[in-house]
Amino acid sequence: MRAEIWVYPGKGGWHFVTLPVEFAARIKAAMTGLARPWGSLGITAAIGKTRWQTSLFPDKASGSLLLPVKASVRQREGLKAGDSPKLTIEVEL
């Protein structure tokens, strides 16, 4: 899938991708009952040649899931806010 990187407007400048709602719905259905604290879901993400273990977090505003994109990933892949990289989500069942 592709989704745009955006910056959280609060302290810390965290970068996220909001997953398309249809993908988020499929992930939520596959991972029913596996949520961690705050409703997070453990996954492996990949952008370009970079893979990392992380969590998806529910977003009440969009009804979707948020993927945090670490600074090391953005640097390695040459990404910034506003870019829409191709990303892969691997669900850990």
PDB file of N, CA, C and O in Angstrom:
ATOM      1  N   MET A   1       0.841  -1.179   0.000  1.00  0.00           N
ATOM      2  CA  MET A   1       0.000   0.000   0.000  1.00  0.00           C
ATOM      3  C   MET A   1       0.883   1.237   0.000  1.00  0.00           C
ATOM      4  O   MET A   1       2.079   1.147   0.273  1.00  0.00           O
ATOM      5  N   ARG A   2       0.315   2.363  -0.297  1.00  0.00           N
ATOM      6  CA  ARG A   2       1.003   3.653  -0.193  1.00  0.00           C
ATOM      7  C   ARG A   2       0.204   4.551   0.732  1.00  0.00           C
ATOM      8  O   ARG A   2      -1.026   4.545   0.703  1.00  0.00           O
ATOM      9  N   ALA A   3       0.896   5.316   1.545  1.00  0.00           N
ATOM     10  CA  ALA A   3       0.236   6.266   2.435  1.00  0.00           C
ATOM     11  C   ALA A   3       1.223   7.386   2.762  1.00  0.00           C
ATOM     12  O   ALA A   3       2.437   7.185   2.762  1.00  0.00           O
ATOM     13  N   GLU A   4       0.680   8.554   3.036  1.00  0.00           N
ATOM     14  CA  GLU A   4       1.499   9.751   3.258  1.00  0.00           C
ATOM     15  C   GLU A   4       2.033   9.831   4.682  1.00  0.00           C
ATOM     16  O   GLU A   4       1.312   9.569   5.645  1.00  0.00           O
ATOM     17  N   ILE A   5       3.298  10.195   4.801  1.00  0.00           N
ATOM     18  CA  ILE A   5       3.924  10.431   6.102  1.00  0.00           C
ATOM     19  C   ILE A   5       3.524  11.827   6.572  1.00  0.00           C
ATOM     20  O   ILE A   5       3.587  12.793   5.811  1.00  0.00           O
ATOM     21  N   TRP A   6       3.112  11.919   7.833  1.00  0.00           N
ATOM     22  CA  TRP A   6       2.748  13.216   8.408  1.00  0.00           C
ATOM     23  C   TRP A   6       3.369  13.338   9.795  1.00  0.00           C
ATOM     24  O   TRP A   6       3.768  12.341  10.397  1.00  0.00           O
ATOM     25  N   VAL A   7       3.445  14.563  10.292  1.00  0.00           N
ATOM     26  CA  VAL A   7       4.076  14.837  11.583  1.00  0.00           C
ATOM     27  C   VAL A   7       3.004  15.185  12.610  1.00  0.00           C
ATOM     28  O   VAL A   7       2.157  16.045  12.370  1.00  0.00           O
ATOM     29  N   TYR A   8       3.050  14.510  13.751  1.00  0.00           N
ATOM     30  CA  TYR A   8       2.140  14.823  14.852  1.00  0.00           C
ATOM     31  C   TYR A   8       2.454  16.225  15.345  1.00  0.00           C
ATOM     32  O   TYR A   8       3.621  16.547  15.564  1.00  0.00           O
ATOM     33  N   PRO A   9       1.441  17.070  15.525  1.00  0.00           N
ATOM     34  CA  PRO A   9       1.709  18.463  15.880  1.00  0.00           C
ATOM     35  C   PRO A   9       2.128  18.695  17.326  1.00  0.00           C
ATOM     36  O   PRO A   9       2.376  19.841  17.701  1.00  0.00           O
ATOM     37  N   GLY A  10       2.217  17.678  18.136  1.00  0.00           N
ATOM     38  CA  GLY A  10       2.591  17.836  19.537  1.00  0.00           C
ATOM     39  C   GLY A  10       4.093  17.758  19.761  1.00  0.00           C
ATOM     40  O   GLY A  10       4.887  17.763  18.820  1.00  0.00           O
ATOM     41  N   LYS A  11       4.450  17.686  21.019  1.00  0.00           N
ATOM     42  CA  LYS A  11       5.844  17.617  21.430  1.00  0.00           C
ATOM     43  C   LYS A  11       6.514  16.364  20.858  1.00  0.00           C
ATOM     44  O   LYS A  11       5.925  15.283  20.883  1.00  0.00           O
ATOM     45  N   GLY A  12       7.714  16.500  20.355  1.00  0.00           N
ATOM     46  CA  GLY A  12       8.490  15.356  19.881  1.00  0.00           C
ATOM     47  C   GLY A  12       8.537  15.195  18.380  1.00  0.00           C
ATOM     48  O   GLY A  12       9.473  14.587  17.861  1.00  0.00           O
ATOM     49  N   GLY A  13       7.553  15.724  17.660  1.00  0.00           N
ATOM     50  CA  GLY A  13       7.575  15.645  16.199  1.00  0.00           C
ATOM     51  C   GLY A  13       7.538  14.236  15.649  1.00  0.00           C
ATOM     52  O   GLY A  13       8.221  13.948  14.666  1.00  0.00           O
ATOM     53  N   TRP A  14       6.753  13.337  16.257  1.00  0.00           N
ATOM     54  CA  TRP A  14       6.639  11.967  15.774  1.00  0.00           C
ATOM     55  C   TRP A  14       6.069  11.948  14.366  1.00  0.00           C
ATOM     56  O   TRP A  14       5.170  12.725  14.042  1.00  0.00           O
ATOM     57  N   HIS A  15       6.590  11.064  13.534  1.00  0.00           N
ATOM     58  CA  HIS A  15       6.114  10.897  12.163  1.00  0.00           C
ATOM     59  C   HIS A  15       5.276   9.624  12.079  1.00  0.00           C
ATOM     60  O   HIS A  15       5.643   8.583  12.625  1.00  0.00           O
ATOM     61  N   PHE A  16       4.140   9.731  11.382  1.00  0.00           N
ATOM     62  CA  PHE A  16       3.211   8.609  11.252  1.00  0.00           C
ATOM     63  C   PHE A  16       2.740   8.468   9.827  1.00  0.00           C
ATOM     64  O   PHE A  16       2.875   9.377   9.009  1.00  0.00           O
ATOM     65  N   VAL A  17       2.184   7.305   9.550  1.00  0.00           N
ATOM     66  CA  VAL A  17       1.405   7.033   8.348  1.00  0.00           C
ATOM     67  C   VAL A  17       0.047   6.562   8.847  1.00  0.00           C
ATOM     68  O   VAL A  17      -0.022   5.695   9.718  1.00  0.00           O
ATOM     69  N   THR A  18      -1.027   7.116   8.312  1.00  0.00           N
ATOM     70  CA  THR A  18      -2.375   6.621   8.596  1.00  0.00           C
ATOM     71  C   THR A  18      -2.701   5.605   7.504  1.00  0.00           C
ATOM     72  O   THR A  18      -2.742   5.942   6.320  1.00  0.00           O
ATOM     73  N   LEU A  19      -2.930   4.370   7.911  1.00  0.00           N
ATOM     74  CA  LEU A  19      -3.228   3.328   6.939  1.00  0.00           C
ATOM     75  C   LEU A  19      -4.567   3.599   6.266  1.00  0.00           C
ATOM     76  O   LEU A  19      -5.488   4.109   6.904  1.00  0.00           O
ATOM     77  N   PRO A  20      -4.686   3.264   4.986  1.00  0.00           N
ATOM     78  CA  PRO A  20      -5.997   3.358   4.343  1.00  0.00           C
ATOM     79  C   PRO A  20      -7.011   2.530   5.143  1.00  0.00           C
ATOM     80  O   PRO A  20      -6.694   1.430   5.595  1.00  0.00           O
ATOM     81  N   VAL A  21      -8.214   3.051   5.314  1.00  0.00           N
ATOM     82  CA  VAL A  21      -9.226   2.426   6.168  1.00  0.00           C
ATOM     83  C   VAL A  21      -9.500   0.976   5.778  1.00  0.00           C
ATOM     84  O   VAL A  21      -9.692   0.134   6.655  1.00  0.00           O
ATOM     85  N   GLU A  22      -9.521   0.666   4.470  1.00  0.00           N
ATOM     86  CA  GLU A  22      -9.824  -0.705   4.064  1.00  0.00           C
ATOM     87  C   GLU A  22      -8.737  -1.681   4.511  1.00  0.00           C
ATOM     88  O   GLU A  22      -9.040  -2.824   4.854  1.00  0.00           O
ATOM     89  N   PHE A  23      -7.473  -1.246   4.510  1.00  0.00           N
ATOM     90  CA  PHE A  23      -6.386  -2.098   4.978  1.00  0.00           C
ATOM     91  C   PHE A  23      -6.448  -2.242   6.502  1.00  0.00           C
ATOM     92  O   PHE A  23      -6.240  -3.328   7.044  1.00  0.00           O
ATOM     93  N   ALA A  24      -6.735  -1.141   7.173  1.00  0.00           N
ATOM     94  CA  ALA A  24      -6.833  -1.173   8.634  1.00  0.00           C
ATOM     95  C   ALA A  24      -7.937  -2.129   9.076  1.00  0.00           C
ATOM     96  O   ALA A  24      -7.760  -2.869  10.044  1.00  0.00           O
ATOM     97  N   ALA A  25      -9.062  -2.123   8.387  1.00  0.00           N
ATOM     98  CA  ALA A  25     -10.178  -3.008   8.739  1.00  0.00           C
ATOM     99  C   ALA A  25      -9.772  -4.473   8.599  1.00  0.00           C
ATOM    100  O   ALA A  25     -10.127  -5.300   9.439  1.00  0.00           O
ATOM    101  N   ARG A  26      -9.034  -4.793   7.547  1.00  0.00           N
ATOM    102  CA  ARG A  26      -8.587  -6.177   7.343  1.00  0.00           C
ATOM    103  C   ARG A  26      -7.595  -6.597   8.440  1.00  0.00           C
ATOM    104  O   ARG A  26      -7.657  -7.720   8.940  1.00  0.00           O
ATOM    105  N   ILE A  27      -6.693  -5.697   8.803  1.00  0.00           N
ATOM    106  CA  ILE A  27      -5.713  -5.996   9.856  1.00  0.00           C
ATOM    107  C   ILE A  27      -6.419  -6.179  11.194  1.00  0.00           C
ATOM    108  O   ILE A  27      -6.130  -7.129  11.922  1.00  0.00           O
ATOM    109  N   LYS A  28      -7.346  -5.273  11.522  1.00  0.00           N
ATOM    110  CA  LYS A  28      -8.093  -5.381  12.787  1.00  0.00           C
ATOM    111  C   LYS A  28      -8.847  -6.702  12.856  1.00  0.00           C
ATOM    112  O   LYS A  28      -8.861  -7.351  13.903  1.00  0.00           O
ATOM    113  N   ALA A  29      -9.468  -7.105  11.767  1.00  0.00           N
ATOM    114  CA  ALA A  29     -10.223  -8.363  11.743  1.00  0.00           C
ATOM    115  C   ALA A  29      -9.295  -9.562  11.944  1.00  0.00           C
ATOM    116  O   ALA A  29      -9.630 -10.487  12.685  1.00  0.00           O
ATOM    117  N   ALA A  30      -8.143  -9.549  11.296  1.00  0.00           N
ATOM    118  CA  ALA A  30      -7.195 -10.659  11.414  1.00  0.00           C
ATOM    119  C   ALA A  30      -6.597 -10.759  12.806  1.00  0.00           C
ATOM    120  O   ALA A  30      -6.225 -11.845  13.251  1.00  0.00           O
ATOM    121  N   MET A  31      -6.503  -9.622  13.499  1.00  0.00           N
ATOM    122  CA  MET A  31      -5.822  -9.587  14.798  1.00  0.00           C
ATOM    123  C   MET A  31      -6.779  -9.424  15.974  1.00  0.00           C
ATOM    124  O   MET A  31      -6.364  -9.012  17.058  1.00  0.00           O
ATOM    125  N   THR A  32      -8.049  -9.742  15.771  1.00  0.00           N
ATOM    126  CA  THR A  32      -9.033  -9.645  16.850  1.00  0.00           C
ATOM    127  C   THR A  32      -8.547 -10.418  18.075  1.00  0.00           C
ATOM    128  O   THR A  32      -8.157 -11.581  17.972  1.00  0.00           O
ATOM    129  N   GLY A  33      -8.574  -9.760  19.233  1.00  0.00           N
ATOM    130  CA  GLY A  33      -8.165 -10.396  20.483  1.00  0.00           C
ATOM    131  C   GLY A  33      -6.673 -10.360  20.751  1.00  0.00           C
ATOM    132  O   GLY A  33      -6.229 -10.860  21.785  1.00  0.00           O
ATOM    133  N   LEU A  34      -5.878  -9.781  19.848  1.00  0.00           N
ATOM    134  CA  LEU A  34      -4.418  -9.755  20.021  1.00  0.00           C
ATOM    135  C   LEU A  34      -3.883  -8.384  20.409  1.00  0.00           C
ATOM    136  O   LEU A  34      -2.669  -8.184  20.451  1.00  0.00           O
ATOM    137  N   ALA A  35      -4.769  -7.441  20.692  1.00  0.00           N
ATOM    138  CA  ALA A  35      -4.326  -6.076  21.000  1.00  0.00           C
ATOM    139  C   ALA A  35      -3.520  -6.036  22.293  1.00  0.00           C
ATOM    140  O   ALA A  35      -3.794  -6.759  23.251  1.00  0.00           O
ATOM    141  N   ARG A  36      -2.526  -5.172  22.282  1.00  0.00           N
ATOM    142  CA  ARG A  36      -1.669  -4.902  23.438  1.00  0.00           C
ATOM    143  C   ARG A  36      -2.220  -3.669  24.155  1.00  0.00           C
ATOM    144  O   ARG A  36      -3.286  -3.172  23.792  1.00  0.00           O
ATOM    145  N   PRO A  37      -1.500  -3.165  25.181  1.00  0.00           N
ATOM    146  CA  PRO A  37      -1.962  -1.931  25.841  1.00  0.00           C
ATOM    147  C   PRO A  37      -2.205  -0.809  24.823  1.00  0.00           C
ATOM    148  O   PRO A  37      -1.513  -0.724  23.808  1.00  0.00           O
ATOM    149  N   TRP A  38      -3.166   0.029  25.096  1.00  0.00           N
ATOM    150  CA  TRP A  38      -3.600   1.151  24.248  1.00  0.00           C
ATOM    151  C   TRP A  38      -4.155   0.667  22.919  1.00  0.00           C
ATOM    152  O   TRP A  38      -4.299   1.458  21.987  1.00  0.00           O
ATOM    153  N   GLY A  39      -4.468  -0.620  22.814  1.00  0.00           N
ATOM    154  CA  GLY A  39      -5.023  -1.159  21.583  1.00  0.00           C
ATOM    155  C   GLY A  39      -4.005  -1.376  20.486  1.00  0.00           C
ATOM    156  O   GLY A  39      -4.373  -1.580  19.330  1.00  0.00           O
ATOM    157  N   SER A  40      -2.719  -1.334  20.834  1.00  0.00           N
ATOM    158  CA  SER A  40      -1.677  -1.488  19.813  1.00  0.00           C
ATOM    159  C   SER A  40      -1.615  -2.927  19.306  1.00  0.00           C
ATOM    160  O   SER A  40      -1.960  -3.874  20.013  1.00  0.00           O
ATOM    161  N   LEU A  41      -1.167  -3.059  18.069  1.00  0.00           N
ATOM    162  CA  LEU A  41      -1.039  -4.359  17.418  1.00  0.00           C
ATOM    163  C   LEU A  41       0.396  -4.542  16.936  1.00  0.00           C
ATOM    164  O   LEU A  41       0.885  -3.730  16.151  1.00  0.00           O
ATOM    165  N   GLY A  42       1.073  -5.581  17.383  1.00  0.00           N
ATOM    166  CA  GLY A  42       2.458  -5.832  16.999  1.00  0.00           C
ATOM    167  C   GLY A  42       2.563  -6.312  15.557  1.00  0.00           C
ATOM    168  O   GLY A  42       1.874  -7.247  15.149  1.00  0.00           O
ATOM    169  N   ILE A  43       3.436  -5.658  14.792  1.00  0.00           N
ATOM    170  CA  ILE A  43       3.601  -5.996  13.372  1.00  0.00           C
ATOM    171  C   ILE A  43       5.064  -5.824  12.972  1.00  0.00           C
ATOM    172  O   ILE A  43       5.874  -5.304  13.740  1.00  0.00           O
ATOM    173  N   THR A  44       5.386  -6.267  11.768  1.00  0.00           N
ATOM    174  CA  THR A  44       6.654  -5.936  11.135  1.00  0.00           C
ATOM    175  C   THR A  44       6.300  -5.058   9.944  1.00  0.00           C
ATOM    176  O   THR A  44       5.421  -5.401   9.153  1.00  0.00           O
ATOM    177  N   ALA A  45       6.977  -3.934   9.817  1.00  0.00           N
ATOM    178  CA  ALA A  45       6.731  -3.007   8.708  1.00  0.00           C
ATOM    179  C   ALA A  45       7.955  -2.981   7.806  1.00  0.00           C
ATOM    180  O   ALA A  45       9.074  -3.250   8.243  1.00  0.00           O
ATOM    181  N   ALA A  46       7.724  -2.653   6.549  1.00  0.00           N
ATOM    182  CA  ALA A  46       8.823  -2.526   5.597  1.00  0.00           C
ATOM    183  C   ALA A  46       8.533  -1.365   4.654  1.00  0.00           C
ATOM    184  O   ALA A  46       7.437  -1.232   4.111  1.00  0.00           O
ATOM    185  N   ILE A  47       9.555  -0.531   4.480  1.00  0.00           N
ATOM    186  CA  ILE A  47       9.543   0.530   3.479  1.00  0.00           C
ATOM    187  C   ILE A  47      10.862   0.404   2.735  1.00  0.00           C
ATOM    188  O   ILE A  47      11.933   0.456   3.340  1.00  0.00           O
ATOM    189  N   GLY A  48      10.781   0.241   1.440  1.00  0.00           N
ATOM    190  CA  GLY A  48      12.005   0.043   0.661  1.00  0.00           C
ATOM    191  C   GLY A  48      12.724  -1.202   1.145  1.00  0.00           C
ATOM    192  O   GLY A  48      12.127  -2.274   1.245  1.00  0.00           O
ATOM    193  N   LYS A  49      14.012  -1.060   1.447  1.00  0.00           N
ATOM    194  CA  LYS A  49      14.811  -2.188   1.926  1.00  0.00           C
ATOM    195  C   LYS A  49      14.855  -2.259   3.444  1.00  0.00           C
ATOM    196  O   LYS A  49      15.535  -3.122   3.998  1.00  0.00           O
ATOM    197  N   THR A  50      14.136  -1.358   4.133  1.00  0.00           N
ATOM    198  CA  THR A  50      14.181  -1.286   5.590  1.00  0.00           C
ATOM    199  C   THR A  50      12.978  -1.990   6.203  1.00  0.00           C
ATOM    200  O   THR A  50      11.830  -1.681   5.883  1.00  0.00           O
ATOM    201  N   ARG A  51      13.262  -2.947   7.095  1.00  0.00           N
ATOM    202  CA  ARG A  51      12.226  -3.672   7.839  1.00  0.00           C
ATOM    203  C   ARG A  51      12.449  -3.410   9.315  1.00  0.00           C
ATOM    204  O   ARG A  51      13.589  -3.348   9.776  1.00  0.00           O
ATOM    205  N   TRP A  52      11.359  -3.256  10.059  1.00  0.00           N
ATOM    206  CA  TRP A  52      11.482  -3.059  11.497  1.00  0.00           C
ATOM    207  C   TRP A  52      10.230  -3.559  12.209  1.00  0.00           C
ATOM    208  O   TRP A  52       9.133  -3.578  11.650  1.00  0.00           O
ATOM    209  N   GLN A  53      10.431  -3.964  13.464  1.00  0.00           N
ATOM    210  CA  GLN A  53       9.335  -4.406  14.319  1.00  0.00           C
ATOM    211  C   GLN A  53       8.775  -3.176  15.015  1.00  0.00           C
ATOM    212  O   GLN A  53       9.523  -2.355  15.546  1.00  0.00           O
ATOM    213  N   THR A  54       7.454  -3.058  15.007  1.00  0.00           N
ATOM    214  CA  THR A  54       6.808  -1.902  15.608  1.00  0.00           C
ATOM    215  C   THR A  54       5.382  -2.276  15.964  1.00  0.00           C
ATOM    216  O   THR A  54       5.035  -3.457  15.982  1.00  0.00           O
ATOM    217  N   SER A  55       4.566  -1.300  16.242  1.00  0.00           N
ATOM    218  CA  SER A  55       3.159  -1.507  16.541  1.00  0.00           C
ATOM    219  C   SER A  55       2.322  -0.534  15.741  1.00  0.00           C
ATOM    220  O   SER A  55       2.772   0.559  15.394  1.00  0.00           O
ATOM    221  N   LEU A  56       1.107  -0.941  15.453  1.00  0.00           N
ATOM    222  CA  LEU A  56       0.099  -0.052  14.889  1.00  0.00           C
ATOM    223  C   LEU A  56      -0.764   0.410  16.053  1.00  0.00           C
ATOM    224  O   LEU A  56      -0.996  -0.344  16.998  1.00  0.00           O
ATOM    225  N   PHE A  57      -1.238   1.647  15.987  1.00  0.00           N
ATOM    226  CA  PHE A  57      -2.051   2.208  17.053  1.00  0.00           C
ATOM    227  C   PHE A  57      -3.389   2.679  16.494  1.00  0.00           C
ATOM    228  O   PHE A  57      -3.436   3.261  15.411  1.00  0.00           O
ATOM    229  N   PRO A  58      -4.486   2.430  17.228  1.00  0.00           N
ATOM    230  CA  PRO A  58      -5.788   2.876  16.742  1.00  0.00           C
ATOM    231  C   PRO A  58      -5.867   4.405  16.747  1.00  0.00           C
ATOM    232  O   PRO A  58      -5.336   5.071  17.635  1.00  0.00           O
ATOM    233  N   ASP A  59      -6.544   4.938  15.732  1.00  0.00           N
ATOM    234  CA  ASP A  59      -6.745   6.386  15.617  1.00  0.00           C
ATOM    235  C   ASP A  59      -8.244   6.655  15.591  1.00  0.00           C
ATOM    236  O   ASP A  59      -8.916   6.359  14.603  1.00  0.00           O
ATOM    237  N   LYS A  60      -8.760   7.213  16.670  1.00  0.00           N
ATOM    238  CA  LYS A  60     -10.195   7.470  16.775  1.00  0.00           C
ATOM    239  C   LYS A  60     -10.668   8.475  15.724  1.00  0.00           C
ATOM    240  O   LYS A  60     -11.780   8.357  15.211  1.00  0.00           O
ATOM    241  N   ALA A  61      -9.838   9.452  15.407  1.00  0.00           N
ATOM    242  CA  ALA A  61     -10.245  10.502  14.464  1.00  0.00           C
ATOM    243  C   ALA A  61     -10.548   9.940  13.079  1.00  0.00           C
ATOM    244  O   ALA A  61     -11.538  10.326  12.457  1.00  0.00           O
ATOM    245  N   SER A  62      -9.707   9.036  12.596  1.00  0.00           N
ATOM    246  CA  SER A  62      -9.880   8.500  11.243  1.00  0.00           C
ATOM    247  C   SER A  62     -10.577   7.133  11.225  1.00  0.00           C
ATOM    248  O   SER A  62     -11.069   6.691  10.186  1.00  0.00           O
ATOM    249  N   GLY A  63     -10.612   6.470  12.388  1.00  0.00           N
ATOM    250  CA  GLY A  63     -11.141   5.114  12.447  1.00  0.00           C
ATOM    251  C   GLY A  63     -10.175   4.096  11.874  1.00  0.00           C
ATOM    252  O   GLY A  63     -10.543   2.943  11.651  1.00  0.00           O
ATOM    253  N   SER A  64      -8.946   4.514  11.635  1.00  0.00           N
ATOM    254  CA  SER A  64      -7.939   3.656  11.011  1.00  0.00           C
ATOM    255  C   SER A  64      -6.865   3.295  12.033  1.00  0.00           C
ATOM    256  O   SER A  64      -7.088   3.363  13.242  1.00  0.00           O
ATOM    257  N   LEU A  65      -5.705   2.912  11.526  1.00  0.00           N
ATOM    258  CA  LEU A  65      -4.548   2.581  12.347  1.00  0.00           C
ATOM    259  C   LEU A  65      -3.383   3.479  11.950  1.00  0.00           C
ATOM    260  O   LEU A  65      -3.234   3.849  10.786  1.00  0.00           O
ATOM    261  N   LEU A  66      -2.559   3.825  12.939  1.00  0.00           N
ATOM    262  CA  LEU A  66      -1.384   4.651  12.703  1.00  0.00           C
ATOM    263  C   LEU A  66      -0.122   3.811  12.797  1.00  0.00           C
ATOM    264  O   LEU A  66       0.026   2.982  13.696  1.00  0.00           O
ATOM    265  N   LEU A  67       0.780   4.037  11.860  1.00  0.00           N
ATOM    266  CA  LEU A  67       2.097   3.399  11.854  1.00  0.00           C
ATOM    267  C   LEU A  67       3.138   4.468  12.148  1.00  0.00           C
ATOM    268  O   LEU A  67       3.309   5.387  11.347  1.00  0.00           O
ATOM    269  N   PRO A  68       3.848   4.373  13.288  1.00  0.00           N
ATOM    270  CA  PRO A  68       4.940   5.310  13.527  1.00  0.00           C
ATOM    271  C   PRO A  68       6.118   4.968  12.615  1.00  0.00           C
ATOM    272  O   PRO A  68       6.460   3.798  12.444  1.00  0.00           O
ATOM    273  N   VAL A  69       6.734   5.998  12.030  1.00  0.00           N
ATOM    274  CA  VAL A  69       7.879   5.792  11.136  1.00  0.00           C
ATOM    275  C   VAL A  69       9.091   6.438  11.802  1.00  0.00           C
ATOM    276  O   VAL A  69       9.223   7.661  11.832  1.00  0.00           O
ATOM    277  N   LYS A  70       9.970   5.591  12.333  1.00  0.00           N
ATOM    278  CA  LYS A  70      11.138   6.042  13.093  1.00  0.00           C
ATOM    279  C   LYS A  70      12.082   6.895  12.241  1.00  0.00           C
ATOM    280  O   LYS A  70      12.142   6.757  11.019  1.00  0.00           O
ATOM    281  N   ALA A  71      12.810   7.772  12.918  1.00  0.00           N
ATOM    282  CA  ALA A  71      13.782   8.638  12.237  1.00  0.00           C
ATOM    283  C   ALA A  71      14.807   7.810  11.477  1.00  0.00           C
ATOM    284  O   ALA A  71      15.180   8.170  10.361  1.00  0.00           O
ATOM    285  N   SER A  72      15.269   6.710  12.058  1.00  0.00           N
ATOM    286  CA  SER A  72      16.286   5.892  11.381  1.00  0.00           C
ATOM    287  C   SER A  72      15.743   5.321  10.068  1.00  0.00           C
ATOM    288  O   SER A  72      16.486   5.212   9.093  1.00  0.00           O
ATOM    289  N   VAL A  73      14.474   4.961  10.034  1.00  0.00           N
ATOM    290  CA  VAL A  73      13.855   4.449   8.810  1.00  0.00           C
ATOM    291  C   VAL A  73      13.763   5.566   7.776  1.00  0.00           C
ATOM    292  O   VAL A  73      14.121   5.370   6.614  1.00  0.00           O
ATOM    293  N   ARG A  74      13.285   6.732   8.195  1.00  0.00           N
ATOM    294  CA  ARG A  74      13.159   7.871   7.272  1.00  0.00           C
ATOM    295  C   ARG A  74      14.515   8.259   6.700  1.00  0.00           C
ATOM    296  O   ARG A  74      14.625   8.541   5.507  1.00  0.00           O
ATOM    297  N   GLN A  75      15.542   8.277   7.534  1.00  0.00           N
ATOM    298  CA  GLN A  75      16.881   8.638   7.065  1.00  0.00           C
ATOM    299  C   GLN A  75      17.411   7.610   6.084  1.00  0.00           C
ATOM    300  O   GLN A  75      17.929   7.968   5.026  1.00  0.00           O
ATOM    301  N   ARG A  76      17.286   6.338   6.426  1.00  0.00           N
ATOM    302  CA  ARG A  76      17.795   5.259   5.574  1.00  0.00           C
ATOM    303  C   ARG A  76      17.118   5.248   4.204  1.00  0.00           C
ATOM    304  O   ARG A  76      17.752   4.935   3.196  1.00  0.00           O
ATOM    305  N   GLU A  77      15.832   5.590   4.172  1.00  0.00           N
ATOM    306  CA  GLU A  77      15.058   5.547   2.926  1.00  0.00           C
ATOM    307  C   GLU A  77      14.911   6.923   2.269  1.00  0.00           C
ATOM    308  O   GLU A  77      14.279   7.042   1.220  1.00  0.00           O
ATOM    309  N   GLY A  78      15.495   7.968   2.884  1.00  0.00           N
ATOM    310  CA  GLY A  78      15.435   9.309   2.308  1.00  0.00           C
ATOM    311  C   GLY A  78      14.029   9.884   2.266  1.00  0.00           C
ATOM    312  O   GLY A  78      13.630  10.484   1.268  1.00  0.00           O
ATOM    313  N   LEU A  79      13.270   9.701   3.355  1.00  0.00           N
ATOM    314  CA  LEU A  79      11.879  10.132   3.403  1.00  0.00           C
ATOM    315  C   LEU A  79      11.671  11.324   4.319  1.00  0.00           C
ATOM    316  O   LEU A  79      12.438  11.551   5.254  1.00  0.00           O
ATOM    317  N   LYS A  80      10.619  12.084   4.034  1.00  0.00           N
ATOM    318  CA  LYS A  80      10.234  13.228   4.872  1.00  0.00           C
ATOM    319  C   LYS A  80       8.718  13.322   4.891  1.00  0.00           C
ATOM    320  O   LYS A  80       8.036  12.639   4.126  1.00  0.00           O
ATOM    321  N   ALA A  81       8.192  14.171   5.770  1.00  0.00           N
ATOM    322  CA  ALA A  81       6.749  14.399   5.825  1.00  0.00           C
ATOM    323  C   ALA A  81       6.257  14.829   4.449  1.00  0.00           C
ATOM    324  O   ALA A  81       6.898  15.634   3.773  1.00  0.00           O
ATOM    325  N   GLY A  82       5.117  14.285   4.043  1.00  0.00           N
ATOM    326  CA  GLY A  82       4.554  14.581   2.737  1.00  0.00           C
ATOM    327  C   GLY A  82       4.853  13.511   1.698  1.00  0.00           C
ATOM    328  O   GLY A  82       4.154  13.420   0.689  1.00  0.00           O
ATOM    329  N   ASP A  83       5.882  12.699   1.930  1.00  0.00           N
ATOM    330  CA  ASP A  83       6.187  11.601   1.015  1.00  0.00           C
ATOM    331  C   ASP A  83       5.172  10.475   1.223  1.00  0.00           C
ATOM    332  O   ASP A  83       4.645  10.303   2.322  1.00  0.00           O
ATOM    333  N   SER A  84       4.905   9.719   0.173  1.00  0.00           N
ATOM    334  CA  SER A  84       3.976   8.577   0.240  1.00  0.00           C
ATOM    335  C   SER A  84       4.687   7.311  -0.225  1.00  0.00           C
ATOM    336  O   SER A  84       4.510   6.880  -1.365  1.00  0.00           O
ATOM    337  N   PRO A  85       5.488   6.716   0.653  1.00  0.00           N
ATOM    338  CA  PRO A  85       6.227   5.520   0.248  1.00  0.00           C
ATOM    339  C   PRO A  85       5.325   4.289   0.156  1.00  0.00           C
ATOM    340  O   PRO A  85       4.250   4.222   0.752  1.00  0.00           O
ATOM    341  N   LYS A  86       5.814   3.326  -0.615  1.00  0.00           N
ATOM    342  CA  LYS A  86       5.173   2.015  -0.648  1.00  0.00           C
ATOM    343  C   LYS A  86       5.557   1.307   0.644  1.00  0.00           C
ATOM    344  O   LYS A  86       6.735   1.259   0.995  1.00  0.00           O
ATOM    345  N   LEU A  87       4.585   0.762   1.348  1.00  0.00           N
ATOM    346  CA  LEU A  87       4.902   0.075   2.599  1.00  0.00           C
ATOM    347  C   LEU A  87       4.197  -1.261   2.667  1.00  0.00           C
ATOM    348  O   LEU A  87       3.152  -1.479   2.054  1.00  0.00           O
ATOM    349  N   THR A  88       4.811  -2.150   3.438  1.00  0.00           N
ATOM    350  CA  THR A  88       4.285  -3.493   3.638  1.00  0.00           C
ATOM    351  C   THR A  88       4.106  -3.697   5.136  1.00  0.00           C
ATOM    352  O   THR A  88       4.975  -3.334   5.929  1.00  0.00           O
ATOM    353  N   ILE A  89       2.982  -4.277   5.514  1.00  0.00           N
ATOM    354  CA  ILE A  89       2.696  -4.600   6.902  1.00  0.00           C
ATOM    355  C   ILE A  89       2.587  -6.111   7.010  1.00  0.00           C
ATOM    356  O   ILE A  89       1.798  -6.734   6.301  1.00  0.00           O
ATOM    357  N   GLU A  90       3.380  -6.699   7.900  1.00  0.00           N
ATOM    358  CA  GLU A  90       3.294  -8.139   8.165  1.00  0.00           C
ATOM    359  C   GLU A  90       2.688  -8.329   9.542  1.00  0.00           C
ATOM    360  O   GLU A  90       3.218  -7.844  10.541  1.00  0.00           O
ATOM    361  N   VAL A  91       1.580  -9.033   9.584  1.00  0.00           N
ATOM    362  CA  VAL A  91       0.843  -9.263  10.824  1.00  0.00           C
ATOM    363  C   VAL A  91       1.455 -10.429  11.563  1.00  0.00           C
ATOM    364  O   VAL A  91       1.744 -11.469  10.970  1.00  0.00           O
ATOM    365  N   GLU A  92       1.653 -10.258  12.862  1.00  0.00           N
ATOM    366  CA  GLU A  92       2.215 -11.306  13.716  1.00  0.00           C
ATOM    367  C   GLU A  92       1.079 -11.994  14.448  1.00  0.00           C
ATOM    368  O   GLU A  92       0.588 -11.485  15.455  1.00  0.00           O
ATOM    369  N   LEU A  93       0.659 -13.150  13.949  1.00  0.00           N
ATOM    370  CA  LEU A  93      -0.426 -13.900  14.607  1.00  0.00           C
ATOM    371  C   LEU A  93       0.105 -14.927  15.561  1.00  0.00           C
ATOM    372  O   LEU A  93      -0.671 -15.641  16.195  1.00  0.00           O
TER     373      LEU A  93
END
